[in-house]
Amino acid sequence: MLKHSLLLGIGPALLLAGCGGTQNRGLESVHQPVVSRADYAFDVGSGPGGLASGEAQRLAAWMASLKVGYGDRIAVDDPSRDPATRADVAAAAARFGLLVSDEAPVTPAPIAPGTARIVVSRAHAYVPGCPDYSRMYEPNYNAHTSSNHGCAVNSNLAAMVASPTDLVRGEGAASPYDPAVATKAIDRFRKAEPTGAGGTAVRAEATGGGSSGGK
């Protein structure tokens, strides 16, 4: 009787254990990349003729400290809408291989008169909850995939994507597809001379020279 009661007590525990942890109900993993964005603001003095004296150097040093690069967005929030100020900021961004965006994100603090705000928006992609070993060795009565299913593929995708915002909305029409750039590596591979080219001729000369010397 005691043995029977013990088995009855273990049964519900096993059923509950089988329902615990992350459940992937199909081949589409519940672990998907998440993209977060951070905005960094920097105010510079500006006037009708562009950035004030010394402000271009300050801006360049600030961008260098942030290590801006591909995937970052640089925008100018200038209440005066001075084209010279935008041109100066665009010149600073060009040193890092970036263009100035047409739309500036909203920042909480007001912009003081006679200044312009430079905003660097940086996105970061990651997969929360990975790795996930919450349900690896439990009974799987519903034939779910592993709790860690999708973590490796999606984490690698999040780590390798050059511009994390492409995971949200894709590449826009402003950056048209260039077949020449896309096929450059394949074209170079096909046109490359084989590494063994000329090897047979060199060997024949060496063999011929050896035989003539032997004669």
Beta strands, then each sheet from edge to edge (+ up, - down):
strand 1: 34-47
strand 2: 50-51
strand 3: 73-77
strand 4: 100-101
strand 5: 115-126
sheet 1: 2+ 1- 5+ 3- 4-
end
